[in-house]
Amino acid sequence: MAEQPREQWATRTGFLLAAIGSAVGLGNIWRFPAIAYENGGGAFLLPYLIALLSAGIPLLIMEYAIGRKYRLSPPAALRRMARPAEAIGWWQVVISFVIATYYAVIIAWAVRYVGFSVGRQWGDDPEAFLFGDFLRAPETPGFLDGFVPGVFWPLVVVWAVVLAVLAFGIRRGIERANKIFIPLLFVLFAALVIRALTLDGAATGLDALFAPNWSELGSGSVWVAAYGQIFFSLSIGFGIMVTYASYLGRRADLTGSAMVAGFANSSFEILAGIGVFATLGYLATASGVGVDEVAGAGIGLAFVAFPAVISEMPLGGLFGVLFFSSLVIAGLSSLISIVQVVVSAVQDRTGMRRMPAVLGIGGLVALVSVLLFPTESGIYLLDASDHFINQYGIALAALVGLIVIVWVLRQLPSLQQNADATSAIRLGRWWRICLGVITPLVLGWMMVDSLRTEFEENYEGYSTGFLLSAGWSVAIGALLVGVILTLMPWPAGGEDIDLDMESPADRKEH
């Protein structure tokens, strides 16, 4: 099969918006504020900034360098370093596959809640509405439950949008979509924050979030939380940034791009913290309770606490539309990047063209998603899968990949040379120390601490049988499938072509 020229971003701005869109997702809005609040408030910003500079940005630069140097998806790029390392890349691809299947479901919920906000259809008890009327969740998780049409149809729409964007390719699809999504997201969220700051009790909420508790800095768990937040919020460790960087031109500034993407992501997290806690301050004041009694994270914050606020505040319907529309847009930009990892990996290995790859592989991800999660026990399956694939998928794959790249294959000098050749900010010894020592130690400690907690008690009190089937099997299965995909014979015509050849677009740059 003849070599197909690799697509490229039209502009650096297009790449940056796509990278920022991937990083700025649901976790920025509903995870960072709670993590900061629980770990020292304003004092948390110090370890958070240190984590960004010592782990987040160095890892971004490394993934950019791998993607740009080899111009391939994670499995093929790692295979170029050493054939056995290809398994790590496929492990990351399977992790992306799993995450995409349930991430789309939360976006579908948000789509429905945009409409629910107008009439405040959750009534006086948003929690009962979410789990009972909307999701129809049983008391205990099960399998093979009935479908929930209220989730199924918006989920189909979400997948139709994602696959349509991917089908148009890098420039005409992903780049153009993010040029719309990211500015729109910041406008919507800025309007939401401005409205939140005008509410009675907003100052109380902000004081609860940002009042520094300096004594917390002596706790190791606070520093682990800071590194964990940076790690999970930047979309590093499961192939997205390697994939996106593989579509960069040879002369792209990698270090500067990583700085911009990293600080843009963190700026949005702080903006989200302001908006969320100003709103929670209003709810606490209106309810006559402390902020600690209404603060939360994740699904409970977005789909229970915020609807309660919307029901109480003037022009609450408009506020709800802004908030849930922001969730939809942030989620879509991230989901597109996650599915692109899977599509790109299969394209590189088989030589498939984009349209068949998107419809075939992307369609398979969508099919699994719409079969498993719009069910009565779908929320339990989502919760367990998310917990285990994050803790023992993303984090563990990143740790293994880092050790292999840095210590086994000793690729950092080569990657540093590649990045320095075209970057305005040159990397020094600090970069190699961060990736060779600091980040592996932190990731290793996170893994040990997480496993200790896991074995002390069952996650969320779920039965051991359910956790084995919906949690541990998902995390372990991702690794096993990654190894199988590495060993499996593939059709000729894909990654085995001469990968040192440059595309016509590359040669023009030179």
LINSULCOR-V742264 format. One record per run of one state. SS is the DSSP state (helix for helix, strand for strand, loop for the rest). FROM is the first residue (numbers start at 0). TO is the last residue. If there is no record, write none. Layout:
# LINSULCOR-V742264
SS:FROM:TO / SS:FROM:TO
This chain:
# LINSULCOR-V742264
loop:0:10 / helix:11:22 / loop:23:24 / helix:25:29 / loop:30:30 / helix:31:37 / loop:38:39 / helix:40:69 / loop:70:72 / helix:73:80 / loop:81:81 / helix:82:118 / loop:119:124 / helix:125:133 / loop:134:145 / strand:146:146 / loop:147:147 / helix:148:166 / loop:167:167 / helix:168:196 / loop:197:200 / helix:201:209 / loop:210:212 / helix:213:217 / loop:218:218 / helix:219:232 / loop:233:238 / helix:239:244 / loop:245:252 / helix:253:286 / loop:287:289 / helix:290:292 / loop:293:296 / helix:297:311 / loop:312:314 / helix:315:349 / loop:350:352 / helix:353:371 / loop:372:373 / strand:374:374 / loop:375:376 / helix:377:407 / loop:408:410 / helix:411:419 / loop:420:427 / helix:428:455 / loop:456:457 / helix:458:460 / loop:461:462 / helix:463:486 / loop:487:502 / helix:503:508 / loop:509:509
